Amino acid sequence: MACDAGVAFVGLPQTKIALQGTACTDALQTNCVDAATDPTIQSNIIAQQNKLNNKGKYVQYWPIISIGFGYRF
């Protein structure tokens, strides 16, 4: 019987969000802006990306447990 335990460092995950196309504020699509160049939309995207990156700092270490059984006859 064999048993190993340890921790693997997998690095800090990084998210990258890119939004393209148009974003409209009403159902009739009369007030639309380009999502890639609008400063309000881009600041919201950057804030969300930073929030996801900060949450990702907790998953850079993963526990590893390995158990093995052997039989010889």
N, CA, C and O atoms as a Tripos MOL2 file, in Angstrom:
@<TRIPOS>MOLECULE
protein
  292   291    73     0     0
PROTEIN
NO_CHARGES

@<TRIPOS>ATOM
      1 N           0.8470   -1.1660    0.0000 N.3       1 MET1
      2 CA          0.0000    0.0000    0.0000 C.3       1 MET1
      3 C           0.8960    1.2330    0.0000 C.2       1 MET1
      4 O           1.8770    1.2890    0.7410 O.2       1 MET1
      5 N           0.5690    2.2000   -0.8110 N.am      2 ALA2
      6 CA          1.3440    3.4410   -0.9000 C.3       2 ALA2
      7 C           0.4010    4.6360   -0.7470 C.2       2 ALA2
      8 O          -0.7430    4.6140   -1.2000 O.2       2 ALA2
      9 N           0.9150    5.6690   -0.0990 N.am      3 CYS3
     10 CA          0.1080    6.8730    0.1020 C.3       3 CYS3
     11 C           1.0280    8.0820    0.0120 C.2       3 CYS3
     12 O           2.0590    8.1360    0.6840 O.2       3 CYS3
     13 N           0.6580    9.0450   -0.8110 N.am      4 ASP4
     14 CA          1.4040   10.2880   -0.9600 C.3       4 ASP4
     15 C           0.4370   11.4550   -0.7780 C.2       4 ASP4
     16 O          -0.7230   11.3850   -1.1830 O.2       4 ASP4
     17 N           0.9270   12.5170   -0.1690 N.am      5 ALA5
     18 CA          0.1230   13.7260   -0.0030 C.3       5 ALA5
     19 C           1.0190   14.9310   -0.2410 C.2       5 ALA5
     20 O           2.2040   14.9150    0.0890 O.2       5 ALA5
     21 N           0.4380   15.9690   -0.8170 N.am      6 GLY6
     22 CA          1.2110   17.1700   -1.0860 C.3       6 GLY6
     23 C           0.3350   18.2840   -1.6070 C.2       6 GLY6
     24 O          -0.8930   18.1950   -1.6130 O.2       6 GLY6
     25 N           0.9960   19.3290   -2.0400 N.am      7 VAL7
     26 CA          0.3130   20.4990   -2.5750 C.3       7 VAL7
     27 C           0.9870   20.8760   -3.8870 C.2       7 VAL7
     28 O           2.2140   20.8890   -3.9820 O.2       7 VAL7
     29 N           0.1790   21.1840   -4.8990 N.am      8 ALA8
     30 CA          0.7090   21.6160   -6.1890 C.3       8 ALA8
     31 C           0.4570   23.1070   -6.3660 C.2       8 ALA8
     32 O          -0.6560   23.5860   -6.1500 O.2       8 ALA8
     33 N           1.4900   23.8300   -6.7550 N.am      9 PHE9
     34 CA          1.3490   25.2470   -7.0710 C.3       9 PHE9
     35 C           1.1050   25.3530   -8.5690 C.2       9 PHE9
     36 O           1.9660   24.9900   -9.3710 O.2       9 PHE9
     37 N          -0.0680   25.8500   -8.9450 N.am     10 VAL10
     38 CA         -0.4220   25.9250  -10.3590 C.3      10 VAL10
     39 C          -0.3430   27.3450  -10.9000 C.2      10 VAL10
     40 O          -0.5760   27.5540  -12.0900 O.2      10 VAL10
     41 N          -0.0290   28.3080  -10.0800 N.am     11 GLY11
     42 CA          0.1000   29.6860  -10.5290 C.3      11 GLY11
     43 C          -1.1860   30.4740  -10.3340 C.2      11 GLY11
     44 O          -2.2620   29.9150  -10.1240 O.2      11 GLY11
     45 N          -1.0410   31.7550  -10.4080 N.am     12 LEU12
     46 CA         -2.1710   32.6490  -10.2250 C.3      12 LEU12
     47 C          -2.9650   32.7470  -11.5230 C.2      12 LEU12
     48 O          -2.4170   33.1570  -12.5460 O.2      12 LEU12
     49 N          -4.2380   32.3810  -11.5040 N.am     13 PRO13
     50 CA         -5.0350   32.4660  -12.7270 C.3      13 PRO13
     51 C          -5.3300   33.9250  -13.0820 C.2      13 PRO13
     52 O          -5.5470   34.7520  -12.1970 O.2      13 PRO13
     53 N          -5.3370   34.2300  -14.3600 N.am     14 GLN14
     54 CA         -5.6260   35.5720  -14.8460 C.3      14 GLN14
     55 C          -6.7760   35.5090  -15.8370 C.2      14 GLN14
     56 O          -6.7810   34.6720  -16.7390 O.2      14 GLN14
     57 N          -7.7340   36.3830  -15.6700 N.am     15 THR15
     58 CA         -8.8500   36.4640  -16.6120 C.3      15 THR15
     59 C          -8.6450   37.6600  -17.5270 C.2      15 THR15
     60 O          -8.0580   38.6700  -17.1390 O.2      15 THR15
     61 N          -9.1350   37.5260  -18.7330 N.am     16 LYS16
     62 CA         -9.0750   38.5950  -19.7180 C.3      16 LYS16
     63 C         -10.4440   38.6660  -20.3740 C.2      16 LYS16
     64 O         -10.8840   37.6950  -20.9900 O.2      16 LYS16
     65 N         -11.1220   39.7950  -20.2520 N.am     17 ILE17
     66 CA        -12.4590   39.9610  -20.7960 C.3      17 ILE17
     67 C         -12.4050   40.9850  -21.9200 C.2      17 ILE17
     68 O         -11.8480   42.0700  -21.7530 O.2      17 ILE17
     69 N         -12.9800   40.6410  -23.0560 N.am     18 ALA18
     70 CA        -13.0730   41.5690  -24.1840 C.3      18 ALA18
     71 C         -14.5140   41.5560  -24.6880 C.2      18 ALA18
     72 O         -15.0790   40.4950  -24.9520 O.2      18 ALA18
     73 N         -15.0910   42.7250  -24.8170 N.am     19 LEU19
     74 CA        -16.4710   42.8460  -25.2590 C.3      19 LEU19
     75 C         -16.4960   43.5860  -26.5900 C.2      19 LEU19
     76 O         -15.8950   44.6510  -26.7300 O.2      19 LEU19
     77 N         -17.1950   43.0160  -27.5610 N.am     20 GLN20
     78 CA        -17.3170   43.6340  -28.8740 C.3      20 GLN20
     79 C         -18.7870   43.7450  -29.2310 C.2      20 GLN20
     80 O         -19.6250   43.0470  -28.6610 O.2      20 GLN20
     81 N         -19.0950   44.6090  -30.1620 N.am     21 GLY21
     82 CA        -20.4680   44.7720  -30.6040 C.3      21 GLY21
     83 C         -21.0840   46.0240  -30.0180 C.2      21 GLY21
     84 O         -20.3770   46.9270  -29.5710 O.2      21 GLY21
     85 N         -22.3930   46.0720  -30.0240 N.am     22 THR22
     86 CA        -23.0920   47.2460  -29.5070 C.3      22 THR22
     87 C         -23.8640   46.8850  -28.2490 C.2      22 THR22
     88 O         -24.2990   45.7490  -28.0590 O.2      22 THR22
     89 N         -24.0170   47.8880  -27.4010 N.am     23 ALA23
     90 CA        -24.8100   47.7370  -26.1770 C.3      23 ALA23
     91 C         -25.9140   48.7820  -26.2210 C.2      23 ALA23
     92 O         -25.6480   49.9690  -26.4100 O.2      23 ALA23
     93 N         -27.1420   48.3430  -26.0460 N.am     24 CYS24
     94 CA        -28.3010   49.2370  -26.1170 C.3      24 CYS24
     95 C         -28.9500   49.3500  -24.7460 C.2      24 CYS24
     96 O         -28.9880   48.3850  -23.9840 O.2      24 CYS24
     97 N         -29.4560   50.5320  -24.4430 N.am     25 THR25
     98 CA        -30.0500   50.7680  -23.1330 C.3      25 THR25
     99 C         -31.5620   50.6020  -23.1170 C.2      25 THR25
    100 O         -32.1720   50.6440  -22.0490 O.2      25 THR25
    101 N         -32.1750   50.4160  -24.2750 N.am     26 ASP26
    102 CA        -33.6200   50.2440  -24.3000 C.3      26 ASP26
    103 C         -34.0040   49.1030  -25.2370 C.2      26 ASP26
    104 O         -33.2010   48.6770  -26.0680 O.2      26 ASP26
    105 N         -35.2040   48.6220  -25.1030 N.am     27 ALA27
    106 CA        -35.6650   47.4810  -25.8900 C.3      27 ALA27
    107 C         -35.8410   47.8190  -27.3650 C.2      27 ALA27
    108 O         -35.7890   46.9230  -28.2070 O.2      27 ALA27
    109 N         -36.0480   49.0850  -27.6930 N.am     28 LEU28
    110 CA        -36.2350   49.4950  -29.0870 C.3      28 LEU28
    111 C         -34.9200   49.6690  -29.8350 C.2      28 LEU28
    112 O         -34.9160   49.9080  -31.0420 O.2      28 LEU28
    113 N         -33.8040   49.5490  -29.1190 N.am     29 GLN29
    114 CA        -32.4540   49.6630  -29.6670 C.3      29 GLN29
    115 C         -32.2400   51.0070  -30.3650 C.2      29 GLN29
    116 O         -31.6740   51.0650  -31.4570 O.2      29 GLN29
    117 N         -32.6940   52.0770  -29.7280 N.am     30 THR30
    118 CA        -32.4960   53.4090  -30.2940 C.3      30 THR30
    119 C         -31.2910   54.1170  -29.6860 C.2      30 THR30
    120 O         -30.7170   55.0000  -30.3240 O.2      30 THR30
    121 N         -30.9010   53.7580  -28.4860 N.am     31 ASN31
    122 CA        -29.7700   54.3900  -27.8140 C.3      31 ASN31
    123 C         -28.6640   53.3510  -27.6550 C.2      31 ASN31
    124 O         -28.5100   52.7630  -26.5840 O.2      31 ASN31
    125 N         -27.8980   53.1240  -28.7120 N.am     32 CYS32
    126 CA        -26.8610   52.0930  -28.7200 C.3      32 CYS32
    127 C         -25.4760   52.7320  -28.8070 C.2      32 CYS32
    128 O         -25.2990   53.7720  -29.4410 O.2      32 CYS32
    129 N         -24.5020   52.0980  -28.1650 N.am     33 VAL33
    130 CA        -23.1100   52.5600  -28.2030 C.3      33 VAL33
    131 C         -22.2130   51.3850  -28.5550 C.2      33 VAL33
    132 O         -22.5930   50.2270  -28.3780 O.2      33 VAL33
    133 N         -21.0260   51.6880  -29.0530 N.am     34 ASP34
    134 CA        -20.0370   50.6560  -29.3520 C.3      34 ASP34
    135 C         -19.4040   50.2060  -28.0380 C.2      34 ASP34
    136 O         -18.7830   51.0090  -27.3420 O.2      34 ASP34
    137 N         -19.5570   48.9420  -27.7010 N.am     35 ALA35
    138 CA        -19.0840   48.4280  -26.4120 C.3      35 ALA35
    139 C         -17.5620   48.4250  -26.3150 C.2      35 ALA35
    140 O         -17.0180   48.5240  -25.2150 O.2      35 ALA35
    141 N         -16.8690   48.3150  -27.4370 N.am     36 ALA36
    142 CA        -15.4080   48.2660  -27.4150 C.3      36 ALA36
    143 C         -14.7810   49.6280  -27.1530 C.2      36 ALA36
    144 O         -13.6320   49.6950  -26.7160 O.2      36 ALA36
    145 N         -15.5040   50.7180  -27.4060 N.am     37 THR37
    146 CA        -14.9120   52.0460  -27.2440 C.3      37 THR37
    147 C         -15.6110   52.9130  -26.2000 C.2      37 THR37
    148 O         -15.1040   53.9860  -25.8720 O.2      37 THR37
    149 N         -16.7300   52.4980  -25.6790 N.am     38 ASP38
    150 CA        -17.4510   53.3000  -24.6890 C.3      38 ASP38
    151 C         -16.7080   53.2560  -23.3510 C.2      38 ASP38
    152 O         -16.4650   52.1700  -22.8230 O.2      38 ASP38
    153 N         -16.3410   54.4210  -22.7910 N.am     39 PRO39
    154 CA        -15.5500   54.4180  -21.5510 C.3      39 PRO39
    155 C         -16.3060   53.8650  -20.3400 C.2      39 PRO39
    156 O         -15.6860   53.2650  -19.4620 O.2      39 PRO39
    157 N         -17.5950   54.0460  -20.2710 N.am     40 THR40
    158 CA        -18.3690   53.5190  -19.1360 C.3      40 THR40
    159 C         -18.3920   51.9980  -19.1570 C.2      40 THR40
    160 O         -18.1790   51.3520  -18.1320 O.2      40 THR40
    161 N         -18.6470   51.4410  -20.3100 N.am     41 ILE41
    162 CA        -18.6740   49.9770  -20.4370 C.3      41 ILE41
    163 C         -17.2880   49.3980  -20.1870 C.2      41 ILE41
    164 O         -17.1580   48.3780  -19.5090 O.2      41 ILE41
    165 N         -16.2550   50.0330  -20.7230 N.am     42 GLN42
    166 CA        -14.8950   49.5340  -20.5220 C.3      42 GLN42
    167 C         -14.4770   49.5990  -19.0590 C.2      42 GLN42
    168 O         -13.7950   48.6930  -18.5800 O.2      42 GLN42
    169 N         -14.8650   50.6410  -18.3400 N.am     43 SER43
    170 CA        -14.5120   50.7120  -16.9100 C.3      43 SER43
    171 C         -15.2410   49.6310  -16.1210 C.2      43 SER43
    172 O         -14.6820   49.0810  -15.1720 O.2      43 SER43
    173 N         -16.4810   49.3190  -16.4990 N.am     44 ASN44
    174 CA        -17.2070   48.2250  -15.8410 C.3      44 ASN44
    175 C         -16.5600   46.8790  -16.1310 C.2      44 ASN44
    176 O         -16.4920   46.0220  -15.2510 O.2      44 ASN44
    177 N         -16.0860   46.6870  -17.3500 N.am     45 ILE45
    178 CA        -15.4090   45.4340  -17.7070 C.3      45 ILE45
    179 C         -14.1120   45.2860  -16.9260 C.2      45 ILE45
    180 O         -13.8180   44.2050  -16.4170 O.2      45 ILE45
    181 N         -13.3420   46.3460  -16.8250 N.am     46 ILE46
    182 CA        -12.0790   46.2900  -16.0780 C.3      46 ILE46
    183 C         -12.3350   46.0190  -14.5970 C.2      46 ILE46
    184 O         -11.5900   45.2660  -13.9710 O.2      46 ILE46
    185 N         -13.3790   46.6260  -14.0320 N.am     47 ALA47
    186 CA        -13.7110   46.3760  -12.6240 C.3      47 ALA47
    187 C         -14.1010   44.9190  -12.4070 C.2      47 ALA47
    188 O         -13.6840   44.3080  -11.4230 O.2      47 ALA47
    189 N         -14.8860   44.3610  -13.3050 N.am     48 GLN48
    190 CA        -15.2870   42.9540  -13.1840 C.3      48 GLN48
    191 C         -14.0870   42.0300  -13.3600 C.2      48 GLN48
    192 O         -13.9640   41.0340  -12.6470 O.2      48 GLN48
    193 N         -13.2040   42.3490  -14.2970 N.am     49 GLN49
    194 CA        -12.0030   41.5510  -14.5170 C.3      49 GLN49
    195 C         -11.1100   41.5710  -13.2850 C.2      49 GLN49
    196 O         -10.5740   40.5300  -12.9040 O.2      49 GLN49
    197 N         -10.9360   42.7230  -12.6530 N.am     50 ASN50
    198 CA        -10.1340   42.8130  -11.4280 C.3      50 ASN50
    199 C         -10.7630   42.0240  -10.2890 C.2      50 ASN50
    200 O         -10.0550   41.3960   -9.5020 O.2      50 ASN50
    201 N         -12.0920   42.0530  -10.1980 N.am     51 LYS51
    202 CA        -12.7770   41.2860   -9.1600 C.3      51 LYS51
    203 C         -12.5420   39.7850   -9.3460 C.2      51 LYS51
    204 O         -12.2960   39.0680   -8.3760 O.2      51 LYS51
    205 N         -12.6180   39.3180  -10.5790 N.am     52 LEU52
    206 CA        -12.3790   37.8940  -10.8460 C.3      52 LEU52
    207 C         -10.9340   37.5140  -10.5660 C.2      52 LEU52
    208 O         -10.6750   36.4390  -10.0240 O.2      52 LEU52
    209 N          -9.9860   38.3760  -10.9250 N.am     53 ASN53
    210 CA         -8.5780   38.0840  -10.6570 C.3      53 ASN53
    211 C          -8.2910   38.0350   -9.1660 C.2      53 ASN53
    212 O          -7.4880   37.2140   -8.7230 O.2      53 ASN53
    213 N          -8.9320   38.9000   -8.3770 N.am     54 ASN54
    214 CA         -8.7250   38.8760   -6.9250 C.3      54 ASN54
    215 C          -9.3040   37.6180   -6.2990 C.2      54 ASN54
    216 O          -8.7310   37.0890   -5.3460 O.2      54 ASN54
    217 N         -10.4250   37.1270   -6.8100 N.am     55 LYS55
    218 CA        -10.9980   35.8860   -6.2940 C.3      55 LYS55
    219 C         -10.1470   34.6850   -6.6860 C.2      55 LYS55
    220 O         -10.1560   33.6720   -5.9880 O.2      55 LYS55
    221 N          -9.4170   34.7810   -7.7810 N.am     56 GLY56
    222 CA         -8.6040   33.6720   -8.2620 C.3      56 GLY56
    223 C          -7.3560   33.4060   -7.4610 C.2      56 GLY56
    224 O          -6.7200   32.3680   -7.6450 O.2      56 GLY56
    225 N          -6.9820   34.3150   -6.5720 N.am     57 LYS57
    226 CA         -5.7470   34.1050   -5.8070 C.3      57 LYS57
    227 C          -5.8600   32.9500   -4.8230 C.2      57 LYS57
    228 O          -4.8480   32.4730   -4.3100 O.2      57 LYS57
    229 N          -7.0880   32.4950   -4.5550 N.am     58 TYR58
    230 CA         -7.2790   31.3960   -3.6120 C.3      58 TYR58
    231 C          -7.1510   30.0240   -4.2730 C.2      58 TYR58
    232 O          -7.1110   29.0150   -3.5700 O.2      58 TYR58
    233 N          -7.0870   29.9580   -5.5780 N.am     59 VAL59
    234 CA         -7.0330   28.6610   -6.2530 C.3      59 VAL59
    235 C          -5.6710   28.4100   -6.8950 C.2      59 VAL59
    236 O          -5.5750   27.6310   -7.8420 O.2      59 VAL59
    237 N          -4.6280   29.0490   -6.4020 N.am     60 GLN60
    238 CA         -3.3100   28.8080   -6.9710 C.3      60 GLN60
    239 C          -2.6070   27.6020   -6.3430 C.2      60 GLN60
    240 O          -1.5740   27.1610   -6.8480 O.2      60 GLN60
    241 N          -3.1500   27.0680   -5.2560 N.am     61 TYR61
    242 CA         -2.6080   25.8710   -4.6190 C.3      61 TYR61
    243 C          -3.6870   24.7950   -4.5940 C.2      61 TYR61
    244 O          -4.8240   25.0570   -4.2020 O.2      61 TYR61
    245 N          -3.3300   23.5950   -5.0090 N.am     62 TRP62
    246 CA         -4.2800   22.4790   -5.0280 C.3      62 TRP62
    247 C          -3.7120   21.3130   -4.2200 C.2      62 TRP62
    248 O          -2.5660   20.9140   -4.4220 O.2      62 TRP62
    249 N          -4.5160   20.7710   -3.3070 N.am     63 PRO63
    250 CA         -4.0460   19.5910   -2.5630 C.3      63 PRO63
    251 C          -4.0590   18.3570   -3.4610 C.2      63 PRO63
    252 O          -4.9440   18.1880   -4.3000 O.2      63 PRO63
    253 N          -3.0690   17.5110   -3.2670 N.am     64 ILE64
    254 CA         -2.9720   16.2750   -4.0460 C.3      64 ILE64
    255 C          -2.7990   15.1120   -3.0730 C.2      64 ILE64
    256 O          -1.9170   15.1280   -2.2150 O.2      64 ILE64
    257 N          -3.6470   14.1150   -3.2210 N.am     65 ILE65
    258 CA         -3.5540   12.9010   -2.4200 C.3      65 ILE65
    259 C          -3.5740   11.7200   -3.3730 C.2      65 ILE65
    260 O          -4.4400   11.6200   -4.2420 O.2      65 ILE65
    261 N          -2.6230   10.8400   -3.2000 N.am     66 SER66
    262 CA         -2.5360    9.6500   -4.0570 C.3      66 SER66
    263 C          -2.4440    8.4170   -3.1680 C.2      66 SER66
    264 O          -1.6110    8.3350   -2.2660 O.2      66 SER66
    265 N          -3.3160    7.4720   -3.4470 N.am     67 ILE67
    266 CA         -3.3280    6.2150   -2.6950 C.3      67 ILE67
    267 C          -3.2230    5.0830   -3.6970 C.2      67 ILE67
    268 O          -3.9200    5.0700   -4.7110 O.2      67 ILE67
    269 N          -2.3500    4.1360   -3.4060 N.am     68 GLY68
    270 CA         -2.1730    2.9980   -4.3060 C.3      68 GLY68
    271 C          -2.1780    1.6740   -3.5490 C.2      68 GLY68
    272 O          -1.7000    1.5800   -2.4180 O.2      68 GLY68
    273 N          -2.7160    0.6790   -4.1890 N.am     69 PHE69
    274 CA         -2.7430   -0.6620   -3.6150 C.3      69 PHE69
    275 C          -2.0620   -1.6090   -4.5810 C.2      69 PHE69
    276 O          -2.2100   -1.4890   -5.7970 O.2      69 PHE69
    277 N          -1.3260   -2.5340   -4.0380 N.am     70 GLY70
    278 CA         -0.6650   -3.5290   -4.8650 C.3      70 GLY70
    279 C          -0.9080   -4.9330   -4.3270 C.2      70 GLY70
    280 O          -1.0370   -5.1400   -3.1210 O.2      70 GLY70
    281 N          -0.9660   -5.8750   -5.2320 N.am     71 TYR71
    282 CA         -1.1470   -7.2600   -4.8400 C.3      71 TYR71
    283 C          -0.1960   -8.1120   -5.6580 C.2      71 TYR71
    284 O          -0.1390   -7.9960   -6.8820 O.2      71 TYR71
    285 N           0.5340   -8.9490   -4.9900 N.am     72 ARG72
    286 CA          1.4910   -9.8100   -5.6790 C.3      72 ARG72
    287 C           1.1640  -11.2560   -5.3640 C.2      72 ARG72
    288 O           0.9360  -11.6240   -4.2110 O.2      72 ARG72
    289 N           1.1460  -12.0580   -6.3970 N.am     73 PHE73
    290 CA          0.9120  -13.5030   -6.1640 C.3      73 PHE73
    291 C           1.8660  -14.3160   -6.9910 C.2      73 PHE73
    292 O           1.8340  -15.5450   -6.9410 O.2      73 PHE73
@<TRIPOS>BOND
     1     1     2 1
     2     2     3 1
     3     3     4 2
     4     3     5 am
     5     5     6 1
     6     6     7 1
     7     7     8 2
     8     7     9 am
     9     9    10 1
    10    10    11 1
    11    11    12 2
    12    11    13 am
    13    13    14 1
    14    14    15 1
    15    15    16 2
    16    15    17 am
    17    17    18 1
    18    18    19 1
    19    19    20 2
    20    19    21 am
    21    21    22 1
    22    22    23 1
    23    23    24 2
    24    23    25 am
    25    25    26 1
    26    26    27 1
    27    27    28 2
    28    27    29 am
    29    29    30 1
    30    30    31 1
    31    31    32 2
    32    31    33 am
    33    33    34 1
    34    34    35 1
    35    35    36 2
    36    35    37 am
    37    37    38 1
    38    38    39 1
    39    39    40 2
    40    39    41 am
    41    41    42 1
    42    42    43 1
    43    43    44 2
    44    43    45 am
    45    45    46 1
    46    46    47 1
    47    47    48 2
    48    47    49 am
    49    49    50 1
    50    50    51 1
    51    51    52 2
    52    51    53 am
    53    53    54 1
    54    54    55 1
    55    55    56 2
    56    55    57 am
    57    57    58 1
    58    58    59 1
    59    59    60 2
    60    59    61 am
    61    61    62 1
    62    62    63 1
    63    63    64 2
    64    63    65 am
    65    65    66 1
    66    66    67 1
    67    67    68 2
    68    67    69 am
    69    69    70 1
    70    70    71 1
    71    71    72 2
    72    71    73 am
    73    73    74 1
    74    74    75 1
    75    75    76 2
    76    75    77 am
    77    77    78 1
    78    78    79 1
    79    79    80 2
    80    79    81 am
    81    81    82 1
    82    82    83 1
    83    83    84 2
    84    83    85 am
    85    85    86 1
    86    86    87 1
    87    87    88 2
    88    87    89 am
    89    89    90 1
    90    90    91 1
    91    91    92 2
    92    91    93 am
    93    93    94 1
    94    94    95 1
    95    95    96 2
    96    95    97 am
    97    97    98 1
    98    98    99 1
    99    99   100 2
   100    99   101 am
   101   101   102 1
   102   102   103 1
   103   103   104 2
   104   103   105 am
   105   105   106 1
   106   106   107 1
   107   107   108 2
   108   107   109 am
   109   109   110 1
   110   110   111 1
   111   111   112 2
   112   111   113 am
   113   113   114 1
   114   114   115 1
   115   115   116 2
   116   115   117 am
   117   117   118 1
   118   118   119 1
   119   119   120 2
   120   119   121 am
   121   121   122 1
   122   122   123 1
   123   123   124 2
   124   123   125 am
   125   125   126 1
   126   126   127 1
   127   127   128 2
   128   127   129 am
   129   129   130 1
   130   130   131 1
   131   131   132 2
   132   131   133 am
   133   133   134 1
   134   134   135 1
   135   135   136 2
   136   135   137 am
   137   137   138 1
   138   138   139 1
   139   139   140 2
   140   139   141 am
   141   141   142 1
   142   142   143 1
   143   143   144 2
   144   143   145 am
   145   145   146 1
   146   146   147 1
   147   147   148 2
   148   147   149 am
   149   149   150 1
   150   150   151 1
   151   151   152 2
   152   151   153 am
   153   153   154 1
   154   154   155 1
   155   155   156 2
   156   155   157 am
   157   157   158 1
   158   158   159 1
   159   159   160 2
   160   159   161 am
   161   161   162 1
   162   162   163 1
   163   163   164 2
   164   163   165 am
   165   165   166 1
   166   166   167 1
   167   167   168 2
   168   167   169 am
   169   169   170 1
   170   170   171 1
   171   171   172 2
   172   171   173 am
   173   173   174 1
   174   174   175 1
   175   175   176 2
   176   175   177 am
   177   177   178 1
   178   178   179 1
   179   179   180 2
   180   179   181 am
   181   181   182 1
   182   182   183 1
   183   183   184 2
   184   183   185 am
   185   185   186 1
   186   186   187 1
   187   187   188 2
   188   187   189 am
   189   189   190 1
   190   190   191 1
   191   191   192 2
   192   191   193 am
   193   193   194 1
   194   194   195 1
   195   195   196 2
   196   195   197 am
   197   197   198 1
   198   198   199 1
   199   199   200 2
   200   199   201 am
   201   201   202 1
   202   202   203 1
   203   203   204 2
   204   203   205 am
   205   205   206 1
   206   206   207 1
   207   207   208 2
   208   207   209 am
   209   209   210 1
   210   210   211 1
   211   211   212 2
   212   211   213 am
   213   213   214 1
   214   214   215 1
   215   215   216 2
   216   215   217 am
   217   217   218 1
   218   218   219 1
   219   219   220 2
   220   219   221 am
   221   221   222 1
   222   222   223 1
   223   223   224 2
   224   223   225 am
   225   225   226 1
   226   226   227 1
   227   227   228 2
   228   227   229 am
   229   229   230 1
   230   230   231 1
   231   231   232 2
   232   231   233 am
   233   233   234 1
   234   234   235 1
   235   235   236 2
   236   235   237 am
   237   237   238 1
   238   238   239 1
   239   239   240 2
   240   239   241 am
   241   241   242 1
   242   242   243 1
   243   243   244 2
   244   243   245 am
   245   245   246 1
   246   246   247 1
   247   247   248 2
   248   247   249 am
   249   249   250 1
   250   250   251 1
   251   251   252 2
   252   251   253 am
   253   253   254 1
   254   254   255 1
   255   255   256 2
   256   255   257 am
   257   257   258 1
   258   258   259 1
   259   259   260 2
   260   259   261 am
   261   261   262 1
   262   262   263 1
   263   263   264 2
   264   263   265 am
   265   265   266 1
   266   266   267 1
   267   267   268 2
   268   267   269 am
   269   269   270 1
   270   270   271 1
   271   271   272 2
   272   271   273 am
   273   273   274 1
   274   274   275 1
   275   275   276 2
   276   275   277 am
   277   277   278 1
   278   278   279 1
   279   279   280 2
   280   279   281 am
   281   281   282 1
   282   282   283 1
   283   283   284 2
   284   283   285 am
   285   285   286 1
   286   286   287 1
   287   287   288 2
   288   287   289 am
   289   289   290 1
   290   290   291 1
   291   291   292 2
@<TRIPOS>SUBSTRUCTURE
     1 MET1         2 RESIDUE 1 A MET
     2 ALA2         6 RESIDUE 1 A ALA
     3 CYS3        10 RESIDUE 1 A CYS
     4 ASP4        14 RESIDUE 1 A ASP
     5 ALA5        18 RESIDUE 1 A ALA
     6 GLY6        22 RESIDUE 1 A GLY
     7 VAL7        26 RESIDUE 1 A VAL
     8 ALA8        30 RESIDUE 1 A ALA
     9 PHE9        34 RESIDUE 1 A PHE
    10 VAL10       38 RESIDUE 1 A VAL
    11 GLY11       42 RESIDUE 1 A GLY
    12 LEU12       46 RESIDUE 1 A LEU
    13 PRO13       50 RESIDUE 1 A PRO
    14 GLN14       54 RESIDUE 1 A GLN
    15 THR15       58 RESIDUE 1 A THR
    16 LYS16       62 RESIDUE 1 A LYS
    17 ILE17       66 RESIDUE 1 A ILE
    18 ALA18       70 RESIDUE 1 A ALA
    19 LEU19       74 RESIDUE 1 A LEU
    20 GLN20       78 RESIDUE 1 A GLN
    21 GLY21       82 RESIDUE 1 A GLY
    22 THR22       86 RESIDUE 1 A THR
    23 ALA23       90 RESIDUE 1 A ALA
    24 CYS24       94 RESIDUE 1 A CYS
    25 THR25       98 RESIDUE 1 A THR
    26 ASP26      102 RESIDUE 1 A ASP
    27 ALA27      106 RESIDUE 1 A ALA
    28 LEU28      110 RESIDUE 1 A LEU
    29 GLN29      114 RESIDUE 1 A GLN
    30 THR30      118 RESIDUE 1 A THR
    31 ASN31      122 RESIDUE 1 A ASN
    32 CYS32      126 RESIDUE 1 A CYS
    33 VAL33      130 RESIDUE 1 A VAL
    34 ASP34      134 RESIDUE 1 A ASP
    35 ALA35      138 RESIDUE 1 A ALA
    36 ALA36      142 RESIDUE 1 A ALA
    37 THR37      146 RESIDUE 1 A THR
    38 ASP38      150 RESIDUE 1 A ASP
    39 PRO39      154 RESIDUE 1 A PRO
    40 THR40      158 RESIDUE 1 A THR
    41 ILE41      162 RESIDUE 1 A ILE
    42 GLN42      166 RESIDUE 1 A GLN
    43 SER43      170 RESIDUE 1 A SER
    44 ASN44      174 RESIDUE 1 A ASN
    45 ILE45      178 RESIDUE 1 A ILE
    46 ILE46      182 RESIDUE 1 A ILE
    47 ALA47      186 RESIDUE 1 A ALA
    48 GLN48      190 RESIDUE 1 A GLN
    49 GLN49      194 RESIDUE 1 A GLN
    50 ASN50      198 RESIDUE 1 A ASN
    51 LYS51      202 RESIDUE 1 A LYS
    52 LEU52      206 RESIDUE 1 A LEU
    53 ASN53      210 RESIDUE 1 A ASN
    54 ASN54      214 RESIDUE 1 A ASN
    55 LYS55      218 RESIDUE 1 A LYS
    56 GLY56      222 RESIDUE 1 A GLY
    57 LYS57      226 RESIDUE 1 A LYS
    58 TYR58      230 RESIDUE 1 A TYR
    59 VAL59      234 RESIDUE 1 A VAL
    60 GLN60      238 RESIDUE 1 A GLN
    61 TYR61      242 RESIDUE 1 A TYR
    62 TRP62      246 RESIDUE 1 A TRP
    63 PRO63      250 RESIDUE 1 A PRO
    64 ILE64      254 RESIDUE 1 A ILE
    65 ILE65      258 RESIDUE 1 A ILE
    66 SER66      262 RESIDUE 1 A SER
    67 ILE67      266 RESIDUE 1 A ILE
    68 GLY68      270 RESIDUE 1 A GLY
    69 PHE69      274 RESIDUE 1 A PHE
    70 GLY70      278 RESIDUE 1 A GLY
    71 TYR71      282 RESIDUE 1 A TYR
    72 ARG72      286 RESIDUE 1 A ARG
    73 PHE73      290 RESIDUE 1 A PHE
